[in-house]
Amino acid sequence: MTTYLQRFIGLSCLLMLTLTAMASQQFKAILITETGGWHHPSITAATPAMEELAARHNFVLDRYQPGMKLTEAMLAPYDVAVFVNTTMDIFDEAEQAAFEKFIRSGKGFVGVHAASDTEYDWEWYTKMVGHMFVIHPAVQTAMIDVSDRNFPGLERWPDRLLWTDEYYEFTPAKTKGLNYLITIDESTYDPKADWGTKKGDGMGDFHPISWYHEYDGGRAFYTALGHMPEVYSDKLFLEHVYGGIYWAATGKGL
């Protein structure tokens, strides 16, 4: 009897410690990597990288699994939704409505790379993202510039940085009030792209890479970096992404 009692007490203590640890985590995030079009191989690297960020910065990270449905009840516990390399149409109308209510309740959105290549026909989403993907040239090395250091995750970045990635050309801004964080110097790489039915020649003197804004009662952050699997082991990139997650989830850090 004593042995069973000791085991019961031990398990109860373990459960209490687990619940206490979960309760002490600073916020909750849901990771969405669903694709309706191109599936980036870097998703495989991004998932454990996001899990390590959650462990390092003490927040809950749950993954949205294929076959799940977004509902108000499912989203309610979370403070921020992190879209990493999502593509094309991934949500039906009911799920879109649930996500709109999630943001309007004061929650946050983080979009990484192909999150701007997602849900083109959902106007509310395109305004939340800020700019939508048009075309990209081959992966290249270029100089990127920090245009606003007054944002979490960029405090250790240099003003100008040599970076290799897939650089998106975007539509004009879908909404007003975007706050730009990082831009790319088009004179340092070849922005030309030719896909036959679609061509690109860059965006000119102002080519944004990352931005944030308050949107429809909530917060939205986006970075176009994050195409290559190797990027997800880069310390500066992960600091940049976590800064966006932290701000989108809490509104703090400015």
Buried (B, 14 or more C-beta within 10 A) or exposed (E): EEEEEEEEEEEEEEEEEEEEEEEEEEBBBBBBBBBBEEBBEBBEBBBEBBEBBBEEBEBBBEBBEEEEEBBEEBBEEBBBBBBBBBBBBBBEEEBBBBBBBBBEEEBBBBBBBBBBBBBBEBEBBBBBBBBBBBBBBEEBEBBBBBBBEEBBBBEEBEEEEEBBBBBBBBBEBBBEEBBBBBBBEBEBBEBEBEEEEEEBBBBEEEBBBBBBBEBEEBBBBBBBBBBBBEBBEBEBBBBBBBBBBBBBBBBEBE
